[in-house]
């Protein structure tokens, strides 16, 4: 495939090195990505992610339909470098599209690829907390709508 490398998110240059398996999840960076994506997209990413490429990893599936993230990254012809530089550029573009720092994308890539169970647990906990925070706002909005209708 021309453009973004078919190599998976696991080959992200920031995730290389002999210590990569031992690194812990950067929870603050990962949750920053969750906040930027929102609960619906995080849930979709958890549900639909089944691989480690820019087409089917958590970030790709949370971003949108299959291949949508890759298409968005490919729009810039300067990003069509199928090597480590291309992977780094793809990660930077993904961060820009999501609205987070590239280091947060690297943290999600690492967590999803190397600590999948812990990553999924963190995402599920975040979703539960987010729903708790959202519920009062929804109830307040419902009361406001009801007041308008009365």
Backbone as a chain_set.jsonl record, in Angstrom:
{"seq": "XXXXXXXXXXXXXXXXXXXXXXXXXXXXXXXXXXXXXXXXXXXXXXXXXXXXXXXXXXXXXXXXXXXXXXXXXXXXXXXXXXXXXXXXXXXXXXXXXXXXXXXXXXXXXXXXXXXXXXXXXXXXXXXXXXXXXXXXXXXXXXXXXXXXXX", "coords": {"N": [[0.858, -1.161, 0.0], [0.692, 2.095, -0.961], [1.822, 5.0, 0.674], [0.824, 5.394, 3.95], [2.469, 3.172, 6.008], [1.823, -0.335, 6.037], [2.677, -1.573, 8.187], [2.165, -2.355, 11.561], [0.675, -0.552, 14.334], [2.206, -1.358, 16.39], [4.775, -1.176, 15.525], [5.496, 1.373, 15.76], [7.824, 3.997, 15.855], [8.363, 5.163, 18.325], [7.927, 3.184, 20.042], [9.888, 1.373, 19.951], [12.739, -0.516, 21.056], [14.61, -2.14, 23.636], [13.438, -2.023, 26.118], [10.744, -1.739, 25.845], [8.642, -3.568, 26.45], [8.632, -3.535, 29.186], [7.843, -1.047, 30.011], [5.477, 0.924, 31.699], [1.942, 1.651, 31.521], [1.154, 4.871, 30.462], [-0.949, 6.479, 32.09], [-2.062, 9.062, 32.302], [-1.562, 10.225, 29.805], [-2.889, 8.417, 28.129], [-5.53, 8.649, 29.063], [-5.926, 11.284, 28.348], [-6.171, 11.047, 25.606], [-8.517, 9.526, 25.557], [-10.298, 11.444, 26.597], [-10.199, 13.339, 24.54], [-11.285, 11.874, 22.455], [-13.813, 11.11, 23.394], [-16.634, 9.423, 24.982], [-18.245, 7.788, 23.257], [-16.63, 7.244, 21.037], [-14.426, 6.032, 22.252], [-15.621, 3.741, 23.269], [-16.394, 2.571, 20.834], [-13.877, 2.098, 19.726], [-12.86, 0.192, 21.521], [-14.65, -1.878, 21.067], [-14.413, -2.468, 18.306], [-11.678, -2.683, 17.635], [-9.241, -4.814, 16.386], [-6.722, -5.416, 15.65], [-3.33, -4.423, 14.903], [-2.644, -2.355, 13.182], [-2.629, 0.781, 11.398], [-5.09, 0.75, 10.361], [-6.765, -0.915, 11.812], [-6.296, -0.795, 14.551], [-6.822, 0.271, 17.997], [-6.901, 3.152, 18.004], [-7.442, 3.693, 15.311], [-9.961, 2.5, 14.947], [-11.447, 3.834, 16.855], [-11.35, 6.345, 15.801], [-12.906, 6.254, 13.494], [-14.795, 4.79, 10.785], [-13.719, 1.701, 9.222], [-10.534, 2.097, 7.884], [-10.75, 4.854, 7.704], [-9.085, 6.561, 9.27], [-6.577, 6.043, 8.126], [-7.035, 6.975, 5.518], [-7.402, 9.691, 6.084], [-4.873, 10.361, 7.054], [-3.339, 9.857, 4.793], [-3.954, 11.929, 3.084], [-2.111, 13.95, 2.938], [0.507, 14.278, 0.832], [3.197, 14.35, 1.582], [3.398, 12.61, 3.614], [3.729, 10.08, 2.718], [5.693, 7.959, 3.253], [7.087, 4.97, 3.513], [8.495, 3.95, 5.918], [10.319, 4.09, 9.036], [10.281, 6.843, 9.504], [7.989, 7.51, 8.108], [6.113, 6.176, 9.684], [6.347, 7.597, 12.065], [5.49, 10.1, 11.191], [2.871, 9.439, 10.513], [1.867, 8.854, 13.05], [2.101, 11.374, 14.208], [0.332, 12.786, 12.586], [-2.031, 11.43, 13.209], [-2.284, 12.181, 15.868], [-2.707, 14.929, 15.535], [-5.151, 14.894, 14.158], [-6.83, 13.791, 16.084], [-6.521, 15.547, 18.122], [-4.605, 15.705, 20.151], [-1.407, 15.496, 21.869], [1.498, 14.16, 20.209], [2.877, 12.434, 21.824], [0.933, 11.368, 23.428], [-0.479, 9.788, 21.633], [1.534, 7.929, 21.11], [1.657, 6.746, 23.639], [-0.844, 5.485, 23.801], [-0.626, 3.704, 21.656], [1.492, 2.08, 22.567], [0.35, 1.06, 24.963], [-1.977, -0.289, 24.043], [-0.851, -2.167, 22.302], [0.991, -3.63, 23.881], [0.085, -4.007, 26.453], [-2.553, -4.989, 26.504], [-4.791, -6.025, 27.973], [-4.708, -4.536, 30.383], [-4.946, -2.006, 29.248], [-7.509, -2.131, 28.086], [-8.995, -2.466, 30.418], [-8.458, -0.022, 31.725], [-9.679, 1.714, 29.903], [-12.353, 0.864, 30.082], [-12.866, 1.476, 32.774], [-12.556, 4.24, 32.631], [-14.661, 4.857, 30.931], [-16.828, 4.142, 32.572], [-16.505, 6.013, 34.676], [-16.733, 8.361, 33.19], [-19.361, 8.227, 32.332], [-20.613, 8.533, 34.758], [-19.891, 11.155, 35.33], [-21.139, 12.446, 33.196], [-23.836, 11.884, 33.461], [-25.188, 13.609, 35.472], [-25.161, 16.051, 34.036], [-26.687, 15.375, 31.835], [-29.122, 14.828, 33.065], [-29.679, 17.361, 34.058], [-29.913, 18.779, 31.653], [-32.133, 17.465, 30.625], [-34.085, 18.253, 32.478], [-34.146, 20.984, 31.873], [-35.083, 20.961, 29.238], [-37.587, 19.851, 29.719], [-38.705, 21.903, 31.246], [-38.916, 23.887, 29.337], [-40.765, 22.757, 27.62], [-43.022, 22.745, 29.163]], "CA": [[0.0, 0.0, 0.0], [1.445, 3.327, -0.985], [1.394, 5.918, 1.724], [1.067, 4.966, 5.318], [2.947, 1.797, 6.041], [0.907, -1.345, 6.555], [3.21, -2.053, 9.449], [1.201, -2.048, 12.597], [0.947, 0.435, 15.356], [3.245, -1.91, 17.259], [6.088, -0.839, 15.006], [5.686, 2.807, 15.907], [9.203, 4.209, 16.267], [8.463, 5.502, 19.731], [7.704, 1.974, 20.81], [11.014, 0.476, 19.728], [13.73, -0.551, 22.122], [14.547, -3.371, 24.415], [12.662, -1.825, 27.343], [9.356, -1.423, 25.535], [7.69, -4.456, 27.119], [8.635, -3.279, 30.61], [7.275, 0.257, 30.303], [4.113, 0.904, 32.222], [0.998, 2.482, 30.787], [1.1, 6.286, 30.844], [-2.393, 6.649, 32.253], [-2.507, 10.432, 32.047], [-1.552, 10.425, 28.351], [-3.951, 7.583, 27.551], [-6.832, 9.246, 29.367], [-6.044, 12.512, 27.542], [-6.71, 10.603, 24.323], [-9.915, 9.173, 25.804], [-11.044, 12.698, 26.729], [-10.303, 13.951, 23.21], [-12.163, 11.049, 21.625], [-15.157, 11.048, 23.958], [-17.047, 8.072, 25.363], [-18.756, 6.979, 22.146], [-15.519, 6.786, 20.202], [-13.633, 5.085, 23.049], [-16.383, 2.479, 23.27], [-16.287, 1.986, 19.497], [-12.515, 1.59, 19.588], [-12.755, -1.056, 22.29], [-15.483, -2.894, 20.439], [-14.029, -2.805, 16.939], [-10.237, -2.881, 17.427], [-8.895, -6.229, 16.319], [-5.387, -5.575, 15.096], [-2.286, -3.486, 15.304], [-2.256, -1.5, 12.066], [-3.32, 2.063, 11.405], [-6.443, 0.521, 9.855], [-7.621, -1.702, 12.699], [-5.927, -0.684, 15.964], [-7.781, 1.014, 18.805], [-7.044, 4.533, 17.538], [-8.094, 3.695, 13.995], [-11.388, 2.161, 15.09], [-12.083, 4.908, 17.619], [-11.426, 7.52, 14.924], [-14.05, 6.153, 12.601], [-15.007, 3.548, 10.034], [-12.502, 1.007, 8.781], [-9.74, 2.791, 6.885], [-10.951, 6.301, 7.719], [-7.892, 7.217, 9.788], [-5.527, 5.914, 7.107], [-7.37, 7.911, 4.436], [-7.155, 11.051, 6.569], [-3.428, 10.536, 7.126], [-2.809, 9.821, 3.436], [-4.292, 13.13, 2.304], [-0.909, 14.763, 2.781], [1.475, 13.468, 0.082], [4.501, 14.285, 2.243], [3.337, 11.542, 4.614], [3.811, 8.793, 2.036], [7.041, 7.44, 3.45], [6.844, 3.678, 4.156], [9.585, 3.532, 6.799], [10.105, 4.59, 10.395], [9.883, 8.237, 9.426], [6.58, 7.501, 7.719], [5.314, 5.781, 10.851], [6.346, 8.72, 12.999], [4.62, 11.118, 10.608], [1.493, 8.949, 10.649], [1.491, 9.039, 14.453], [1.925, 12.813, 14.418], [-0.923, 13.155, 11.925], [-3.132, 10.882, 14.004], [-2.409, 13.045, 17.039], [-3.306, 16.184, 15.087], [-6.549, 14.636, 13.825], [-7.564, 13.505, 17.319], [-6.431, 16.737, 18.951], [-3.752, 15.444, 21.312], [0.025, 15.504, 21.604], [1.966, 12.911, 19.616], [3.308, 11.536, 22.898], [-0.265, 10.663, 23.895], [-0.716, 8.724, 20.644], [2.547, 6.899, 21.372], [1.273, 6.042, 24.868], [-1.966, 4.603, 23.469], [-0.075, 2.631, 20.817], [2.231, 1.165, 23.438], [-0.555, 0.383, 25.895], [-2.845, -1.218, 23.323], [-0.064, -3.239, 21.704], [1.794, -4.427, 24.81], [-0.623, -4.204, 27.723], [-3.923, -4.922, 26.0], [-5.778, -6.246, 29.033], [-4.695, -3.363, 31.259], [-5.466, -0.889, 28.458], [-8.961, -2.283, 28.002], [-9.539, -2.222, 31.757], [-8.397, 1.419, 31.938], [-10.711, 2.327, 29.058], [-13.662, 0.547, 30.661], [-13.001, 2.275, 33.99], [-12.759, 5.618, 32.203], [-16.036, 4.953, 30.426], [-17.735, 4.131, 33.721], [-16.366, 7.308, 35.339], [-17.247, 9.39, 32.299], [-20.823, 8.155, 32.368], [-21.025, 9.095, 36.044], [-19.762, 12.607, 35.207], [-22.059, 12.929, 32.176], [-25.225, 11.68, 33.881], [-25.815, 14.808, 36.039], [-25.362, 17.045, 32.983], [-27.821, 14.925, 31.034], [-30.329, 15.031, 33.859], [-29.923, 18.806, 34.086], [-30.41, 19.14, 30.32], [-33.491, 16.926, 30.533], [-34.961, 19.137, 33.249], [-34.264, 22.231, 31.12], [-35.988, 20.696, 28.113], [-38.923, 19.663, 30.297], [-39.195, 23.218, 31.647], [-39.269, 24.593, 28.098], [-41.961, 22.129, 27.066], [-44.182, 22.994, 30.056]], "C": [[0.902, 1.22, 0.0], [0.95, 4.211, 0.14], [1.771, 5.392, 3.077], [1.435, 3.492, 5.308], [1.889, 0.865, 6.59], [1.445, -1.932, 7.842], [2.301, -1.565, 10.552], [1.623, -0.954, 13.531], [2.074, -0.05, 16.262], [4.634, -1.545, 16.778], [6.334, 0.665, 15.058], [7.09, 3.052, 16.433], [9.35, 4.562, 17.734], [8.324, 4.285, 20.623], [8.845, 0.973, 20.62], [11.963, 0.511, 20.921], [13.538, -1.761, 22.993], [13.709, -3.231, 25.67], [11.174, -1.682, 27.091], [8.351, -2.295, 26.279], [7.568, -4.127, 28.599], [8.011, -1.938, 30.982], [5.839, 0.091, 30.782], [3.231, 1.775, 31.33], [1.059, 3.908, 31.345], [-0.374, 6.668, 30.916], [-2.853, 8.066, 31.945], [-2.536, 10.719, 30.547], [-2.683, 9.647, 27.69], [-5.317, 8.201, 27.834], [-7.014, 10.588, 28.66], [-6.602, 12.177, 26.161], [-8.176, 10.226, 24.48], [-10.774, 10.437, 25.877], [-11.245, 13.348, 25.366], [-11.277, 13.186, 22.319], [-13.611, 11.094, 22.096], [-15.612, 9.618, 24.156], [-17.534, 7.207, 24.201], [-17.62, 6.405, 21.309], [-14.615, 5.805, 20.961], [-14.326, 3.729, 23.055], [-16.282, 1.795, 21.906], [-14.895, 1.398, 19.271], [-12.321, 0.277, 20.322], [-13.497, -2.19, 21.596], [-14.898, -3.393, 19.12], [-12.546, -3.073, 16.712], [-9.915, -4.366, 17.44], [-7.505, -6.454, 15.746], [-4.446, -4.502, 15.58], [-1.763, -2.698, 14.109], [-3.019, -0.195, 12.187], [-4.735, 1.931, 10.837], [-7.346, -0.156, 10.88], [-7.233, -1.669, 14.178], [-6.981, 0.141, 16.71], [-8.001, 2.425, 18.264], [-7.777, 4.611, 16.208], [-9.591, 3.464, 14.137], [-12.126, 3.206, 15.919], [-12.252, 6.154, 16.753], [-12.635, 7.447, 14.005], [-14.149, 4.798, 11.939], [-13.676, 2.964, 9.59], [-11.818, 1.804, 7.679], [-9.85, 4.305, 6.911], [-9.721, 7.061, 8.219], [-6.768, 7.18, 8.754], [-5.794, 6.885, 5.958], [-7.088, 9.349, 4.854], [-5.657, 11.338, 6.632], [-2.839, 10.647, 5.721], [-3.068, 11.089, 2.629], [-3.084, 14.017, 2.061], [0.158, 13.93, 2.084], [2.846, 13.38, 0.747], [4.552, 13.162, 3.265], [3.501, 10.159, 3.993], [5.218, 8.229, 2.064], [6.916, 6.125, 4.205], [8.034, 3.176, 4.973], [9.321, 4.103, 8.182], [9.696, 6.049, 10.404], [8.409, 8.338, 9.052], [5.681, 7.126, 8.869], [5.233, 6.906, 11.863], [5.437, 9.833, 12.484], [3.154, 10.714, 10.721], [1.005, 9.146, 12.08], [1.257, 10.513, 14.751], [0.627, 13.29, 13.774], [-2.121, 12.649, 12.707], [-3.364, 11.762, 15.234], [-3.09, 14.358, 16.67], [-4.8, 16.002, 14.802], [-7.405, 14.437, 15.074], [-7.567, 14.723, 18.245], [-5.647, 16.537, 20.227], [-2.29, 15.569, 20.9], [0.444, 14.161, 21.022], [2.43, 11.932, 20.674], [2.121, 10.759, 23.462], [-0.625, 9.538, 22.935], [0.275, 7.588, 20.88], [2.191, 6.088, 22.619], [0.124, 5.073, 24.611], [-1.477, 3.428, 22.638], [0.635, 1.603, 21.689], [1.283, 0.366, 24.337], [-1.413, -0.654, 25.183], [-2.059, -2.412, 22.792], [0.596, -4.165, 22.727], [1.134, -4.713, 26.155], [-2.13, -4.169, 27.447], [-4.965, -5.069, 27.099], [-5.855, -5.041, 29.952], [-5.246, -2.136, 30.535], [-6.99, -0.953, 28.394], [-9.62, -2.013, 29.352], [-9.547, -0.726, 32.063], [-9.492, 2.124, 31.14], [-12.105, 2.073, 29.633], [-13.904, 1.336, 31.942], [-13.264, 3.737, 33.636], [-14.188, 5.815, 31.698], [-17.041, 4.985, 31.57], [-17.699, 5.468, 34.45], [-16.969, 8.409, 34.494], [-18.767, 9.398, 32.312], [-21.35, 8.73, 33.676], [-20.959, 10.617, 35.968], [-20.788, 13.18, 34.24], [-23.502, 12.871, 32.658], [-25.841, 12.925, 34.51], [-26.069, 15.891, 34.987], [-26.551, 16.66, 32.115], [-29.129, 15.134, 31.773], [-30.695, 16.509, 33.912], [-30.468, 19.283, 32.739], [-31.841, 18.649, 30.138], [-34.483, 17.787, 31.281], [-35.186, 20.466, 32.511], [-35.211, 22.067, 29.944], [-37.409, 20.564, 28.623], [-39.523, 21.008, 30.681], [-39.623, 24.016, 30.427], [-40.59, 24.06, 27.547], [-43.206, 22.429, 27.89], [-44.718, 24.329, 29.866]], "O": [[1.772, 1.361, 0.86], [-0.224, 4.162, 0.507], [2.911, 4.993, 3.313], [0.773, 2.676, 4.665], [1.143, 1.226, 7.5], [0.759, -2.701, 8.515], [1.736, -0.475, 10.468], [2.765, -0.494, 13.523], [2.809, 0.756, 16.833], [5.586, -1.602, 17.557], [7.286, 1.162, 14.456], [7.513, 2.379, 17.373], [10.39, 4.277, 18.327], [8.577, 4.355, 21.825], [8.756, -0.161, 21.09], [11.971, 1.469, 21.695], [12.45, -2.33, 23.076], [13.302, -4.243, 26.242], [10.408, -1.518, 28.04], [7.304, -1.8, 26.698], [6.536, -4.398, 29.213], [7.684, -1.713, 32.147], [5.102, -0.777, 30.316], [3.723, 2.534, 30.496], [1.018, 4.11, 32.558], [-0.965, 7.119, 29.935], [-3.932, 8.252, 31.381], [-3.449, 11.392, 30.069], [-3.357, 10.159, 26.796], [-6.165, 8.27, 26.945], [-8.147, 10.99, 28.398], [-7.407, 12.929, 25.612], [-8.995, 10.568, 23.628], [-11.852, 10.492, 25.286], [-12.329, 13.849, 25.067], [-12.004, 13.784, 21.526], [-14.531, 11.114, 21.279], [-15.046, 8.697, 23.567], [-17.257, 6.008, 24.172], [-17.643, 5.237, 20.922], [-14.099, 4.855, 20.372], [-13.686, 2.694, 22.867], [-16.105, 0.579, 21.832], [-14.759, 0.321, 18.69], [-11.689, -0.645, 19.804], [-13.018, -3.323, 21.549], [-14.89, -4.594, 18.851], [-12.186, -3.644, 15.683], [-10.266, -5.084, 18.376], [-7.157, -7.58, 15.393], [-4.727, -3.774, 16.532], [-0.57, -2.406, 14.032], [-3.948, -0.081, 12.988], [-5.493, 2.901, 10.834], [-8.565, 0.006, 10.827], [-7.779, -2.431, 14.975], [-7.924, 0.645, 16.1], [-9.141, 2.853, 18.085], [-8.624, 5.48, 16.002], [-10.393, 4.159, 13.513], [-13.315, 3.436, 15.701], [-13.188, 6.929, 16.949], [-13.307, 8.45, 13.766], [-13.658, 3.794, 12.454], [-12.648, 3.641, 9.583], [-12.435, 2.145, 6.669], [-9.106, 4.982, 6.201], [-9.357, 8.091, 7.652], [-6.087, 8.182, 8.539], [-4.872, 7.545, 5.479], [-6.587, 10.139, 4.054], [-5.223, 12.441, 6.299], [-1.934, 11.449, 5.491], [-2.446, 11.289, 1.585], [-3.043, 14.757, 1.078], [0.669, 12.975, 2.668], [3.585, 12.427, 0.501], [5.631, 12.798, 3.734], [3.415, 9.159, 4.705], [5.851, 8.047, 1.024], [6.667, 6.135, 5.411], [8.525, 2.073, 4.728], [8.211, 4.552, 8.465], [8.863, 6.459, 11.213], [7.672, 9.15, 9.61], [4.599, 7.692, 9.023], [4.179, 7.145, 12.452], [4.696, 10.438, 13.259], [2.295, 11.552, 10.995], [-0.134, 9.558, 12.301], [0.318, 10.863, 15.466], [-0.095, 14.103, 14.352], [-3.116, 13.359, 12.852], [-4.506, 12.051, 15.592], [-3.95, 14.844, 17.404], [-5.613, 16.853, 15.161], [-8.56, 14.861, 15.118], [-8.485, 14.911, 19.043], [-5.97, 17.119, 21.262], [-1.981, 15.728, 19.719], [-0.179, 13.137, 21.305], [2.385, 10.721, 20.456], [2.277, 9.627, 23.919], [-1.029, 8.458, 23.364], [-0.103, 6.417, 20.854], [2.403, 4.875, 22.65], [0.118, 3.963, 25.143], [-1.866, 2.285, 22.882], [0.403, 0.401, 21.561], [1.404, -0.853, 24.452], [-1.561, -1.776, 25.668], [-2.545, -3.543, 22.829], [0.746, -5.359, 22.469], [1.592, -5.575, 26.904], [-2.875, -3.417, 28.076], [-5.927, -4.303, 27.143], [-6.948, -4.572, 30.27], [-5.937, -1.317, 31.141], [-7.673, 0.046, 28.619], [-10.685, -1.398, 29.414], [-10.528, -0.21, 32.599], [-10.153, 3.029, 31.651], [-12.939, 2.978, 29.663], [-15.014, 1.813, 32.178], [-14.093, 4.394, 34.265], [-14.834, 6.817, 32.005], [-17.995, 5.762, 31.542], [-18.748, 6.005, 34.806], [-17.642, 9.297, 35.017], [-19.387, 10.461, 32.305], [-22.415, 9.346, 33.699], [-21.848, 11.304, 36.472], [-21.262, 14.297, 34.444], [-24.308, 13.728, 32.296], [-26.949, 13.29, 34.117], [-27.091, 16.576, 35.044], [-27.332, 17.519, 31.706], [-30.123, 15.562, 31.188], [-31.869, 16.871, 33.822], [-31.384, 20.104, 32.696], [-32.669, 19.351, 29.557], [-35.589, 18.035, 30.799], [-36.293, 21.006, 32.526], [-36.045, 22.935, 29.684], [-38.337, 21.107, 28.024], [-40.714, 21.238, 30.471], [-40.607, 24.753, 30.489], [-41.427, 24.825, 27.066], [-44.321, 22.374, 27.373], [-45.686, 24.705, 30.527]]}, "num_chains": 1, "name": "protein.A"}
